[in-house]
Amino acid sequence: MSSAVPVIAVVGHTNTGKTSLMRTLLRDTEFGEVSNRPAVTRRVEGANLLVDSRPIMTLYDTPGLEDSIALREHLDRIAASGRFKDDVAIIECFLDSPEAAESFAQEARAVRQLVRCDAGLYVIDARQPVLAKYRDELAILARCGRPIIPVLNFVASDQARTAEWREQLSRLNLHAVAEFDTVVFDEVGEQRLFEKMRTLLDEFSEALNILIEDRGRQRRKLIEASARIIAEMLIHAAAAVRVIEMRDGVPADGELDQLRNDIRDLEQKCVDDLLESHRFDPAICDADELPLDNGQWGTDLFSPEAIRQFGLRTGGGAAAGAMAGLTIDLMLGGASLGLAAGLGAAAGGLLGLGRTHGRRIIERIRGRRELRCDDTTLVLLARRQIHLVRTLLHRGHASMDRVQLMGAGDGSGSSESDCASRATADPLRVAGHDRSGSTRSPRLPAEMREARLYPDWSAVNGEVSRWGLSASRRRDSLESLAEQIRLHLEPPPHAATDWP
Amino acid sequence: MSAGHHTAEPGAGKSFTFQDRLLADAVRVYEQHSPQPIDDSEAVRLANVVPQEQKGDGQGGDFEIRIIRRAVHMPVAAEMRKELRRGATAFRIGLAGVVSLGLLVGAGAARVAIEIGRPADPGVTNIFAMLLALLGIQSVLLLLWFAVTIVRPHVLAVGSVGGLAAAVLSGAARIRGDRTADTNSRSVRFAVLEAVFSVLSRRHVLIWLTGLLSHGFWLAFNVGAVLMLLILLTTRQYTFTWETTILSDRTYSQMTHTLAALPGAVGIPTPSEEQVAASQWPIDPAASDADLTRRAWSGFLIGCLLIYGLMPRGLLVILCAWRWRGVRRAYRLPLDEPGFAVLQRRLDVDHRHNTQPGDAEVRVSEVDPVCSGTVDSTLQSRPPGDPVIVGLELSHDRLPALRDANGRSWQSLGNVDGRDALDEAVRELAASPSSASPLLVVAELQQTPDRGLARALTELRRAAGSNARLLLTGGDRMRRQGDGDELDRRIEDWRSVAVRAGYAPESVRATDLDHLTDASQDVLMQWLTQSPRQTVSTDVNPSDRAIALPRRLESVFDSILEEAGTWDAAPDVERQAALFRKIAEHYKTDEGRLRDFLIRCRIDPDHPPSPSSAGKWVQSAASGICDTLPARLRKSARWAAAGALAGALGGVAAAVLIWPPAVAAIPSWSALGASIGALTQLAGDHSRGDDRDRHGRAGDAETDSAQRSDLIRSAALYAVLLELQGRDESAITRMLDATFNERDPEDLRDIPTVRKWLEHVRHRFDLAITAEAGS
């Protein structure tokens, strides 16, 4: 690997998202300070993009340019005052002048840093019109003698004036323009950005190639890991079962709550793990806002509402009502006996399996029942997690919004505001989705149906079996489930279909 | 495998061993099964202290090394190492057991095989039967091994050998584990076992490991057999013979010749043609060279065992041992395992660094040299002239056509963007004959107030005299771009910039010119005609025209209660619409509020909906009100639904009252009704009309109640919204925030609950009004 590492300055008008760009490129939600106010960043701060822990690019965040109109006038005055070899000499003269430490201190920081770097990324808030001050800024930066790549931020916003900006920038002779939304992440956009840098910074093309390749690899790994996290949770949830005593034909309340809490804990852990692996602070999915923590919310996992929002129709009255998503699984006695027998024959009567099923038969004789999560809830769990990952995959690390688990299968969560508020702000779509999806009853994938038969696959029921035939089947199921989920994580959110 | 104790800096300066990776895997398993998260702060800290010379290796790069380093520093690591060492010892004992078993079985087999001859004649050995016994089975098994390993490798992974080994070992582990009273060391042991098994059960690992064991066994078997044969042949005398019923003599002669070729090649004595022929049963006892024949056959026997039994097994043991070693060395942690992936963030390499160490923070001077706060006294004394309006860096050139109280229109200087435009505007302002014109600067809230804008504000104010005001527009667009929550702060930022530029705090105001309502236009004109100083002296907030309007909230709430009392089940769309129409009718006398409400819904009050645009119309109404809600409510699904419903139903109700003929032309809700029906479904209804009988009773009551609660919530929201119209939009959002609470009871099941809740809402509304008037 060559030791040459490009050094890039991130410059731009105040509050256009320079620090946001740093955060998103660095996958670091805590870099610098981001706020929708002017002049939040007051100093130059650097960071490295790493590949295998080795720096491959150095980025410098700079304070925003604010008074470019006056600065341009000032530079013109300097230019008029003496004879200068070229534009860079004018800039150097300005940086030595007392104004650079006083009225234009903030601008001088940025300009000085740009002069020290190999190239500059000029961040543009594409929602803004092309104002004279931006043109002045570009004129000033052009004098620094460094290649400038304009980066259009907030291009995912419906108010973005991308075409207008591109037109104006090409008039200013800036043709290598990158579109990269720091809040709504787009991996292709990021790749293009690096490719544009590669075009302008020929001597660093090797480093940039490594970087581009690594980013692609990391993302594939991330998707695989996410799929595994979800699959693991789903297997735990599908296999979760509580053996309960019936009172007058209905289970005691505490038992339902217990199972409900177990499932919620599983989901909570899954959400935390997903956020951690995507390098987001788990706090952005606030425990307070997590519907799972507090049953009074309409987005309660078990409420008929939440289920309906995902375009599912609960199987019958019992599921829609007080049982709230849970139903007694009466698949006992005969059915499991037959299964135990069938599997037992195939497996040569493996001890563990025979034992669990034997216990179930005894439970049945004693008048106990098994309580488990119903299919609809499991499907809801799966869709929520898949939706969450799809949201995270398109979430820039500069995004300050909270993430919510709720949200419809329409996948509108890629917008900069969180998916929930979009989903409700666009109620007709959700409702329409509901009506169209209502006739379809969810069908669990075979792996999860199989998980139902193995209580020892779920940590909820005690220790997960780790060896023997049951464990190896669990491993196989987990892998093929993860593979299916992975395929559903990859398409862009708007093209995604519901799973399963 | 290093079994030594790792001290202060494990792994520093050397690469990690297979055992270290097993340890990291075991820690992962342990954490996954641990009920509570384990405190790893110290381990993470130590893992992130990278020695400078440490280099990443392999695909996983440094992340894997960090994981391992973290694992060896975890509190459970010591116990796990002990467990791993125990496992390694057990493995060695097992290997030794297999080898000794092989030796014993081999020796036994040789002992038995040499007796295979003619039972009646001890000391006579059937040479080919013996060879078959000693070499036959193992050759078949060897071929099988080749077939399984090389031809269809995956058979082995799920096949019997690995499974059997795992089952036997795990059974032993379970028995041992169950005896341990301490649950922690039990789970440590289980974690280690699971990690080991998960690694060993990988196909390419399993092949070489089982190969090592099985070939080891057969190698020992052959060694045992050869040793036993040597002992027997040394100490006893055997007569070697062969016999056959169906095969010809030639066959045996040829077979011997073929088998003997390899041993013969390495110099082992083998029987000649004559000797083979002479050895056929019955043997002639008087043969002259019986001794030589015996020795030749002994050599042949031992040679065959060595060449066809011991040698291939020995080579394969070496191959398997070498591959097993390679597999262990090449083993890398499965970094996409969830348990590892979640560590990414915690084990991040510190990539930040500060440059320019001498760089202190840039101090942005609070008082810009250009912008002094004092008002130029000479300008102040000039007589008032034509009012002037100027845009500052607007995204479009449209400026509102304003007229002052005397009907004079405001003179527009256009949009100022850039140095030249600013200079020109300043020149025109200064050249204006009557100078000191009231100046209204219009700026957009989407713009971040920066020093450049502050400079322009200052220059404009100076040119115009003291009577300059700043109007901030575009609040709705800012909300739509998702920054609604920042609106108040943005207004404050602008205000402070304006104050620094010499504007009085009261002369800054936010009014959305994109959605200028009659009410807000009145308020705006009132504000423009008052001088800033007057504004300060009066106690009444001029912006609150709404205060002057009669208050109807109480009567509206009464009719909500009344209407709710008449519902026996969940009200259908007709009844819902009736409720909203009833609410709207309370405000019929001041139509301005209804019109304002529509504007709030982003609906043009002068253009009634057409049947074709009905869906869009309802959607706009719903999302308009949703956006007005404070963030806290917007994020609550219940309140977002109530907002959408209030917007849709309320918008229709308001529209019906404003344009009765136009709306009547839309055939009885058919178009709007469908859209609203979809909305109400979102808000909690799913048992409408005919559906109802098919659902269970309990579920029905539940959803009915949820739907009613949603309807009452949205009705109350609608009433409060109507009551608040005419105020600043940020004020409306603020007051909604104070009036409604997302923690209010979810289920408004019966009339007393509803009454109590409405009472609370009204009380909080009063408090909000008071707070707003005070501010």
Interface residues (C-beta under 8 A of the other chain):
Chain A: H13 T14 N15 L26 D28 F31 N36 R37 P38 A39 R42 R43 V44 E45 G46 A47 N48 L49 L50 V51 D52 S53 R54 P55 Y60 P63 G64 E66 D67 S68 I69 A70 R72 E73 E102 S103 A105 Q106 R109 R127 Q128 P129 L131 A132 K133 R135 D136 F154 S157 D158 Q159 K221 L222 E224 A225 S226 R228 I229 E232 D272 D273 E276 S277 R279 F280 E289 Q296 W297 G298 T299 P304 E305 R308 Q309 G316 G317 A318 A320 G321 A322 D401 R402 Q404 M406 S415 E416 S417 D418 A420 S421 T424 A425 D426 P427 L428 V430 A431 G432 D434 R435 A459 E463 V464 R466 W467 G468 L469 S472
Chain B: H33 V50 G56 G61 D62 F63 V158 G163 A166 A167 S170 F190 L193 E194 F197 S201 L335 D336 E337 P338 F340 A341 V342 L343 Q344 R345 R346 D348 V349 H351 R352 H353 N354 T355 Q356 D359 A360 E361 V362 R363 V364 S365 D368 P369 E393 L394 S395 H396 D417 G418 R419 A421 L422 Q446 Q447 T448 P449 D450 R451 G452 R455 R477 R480 Q481 G482 D483 E486 R489 R490 D493 G615 V618 Q619 A622 S623 C626 D627 R634 K635 S636 A637 R638 A640 A641 G643 A644 S675 A678 L679 Q681 L682 G684 H686 H695 G696 A698 G699 D700 E702 T703 A706 E746
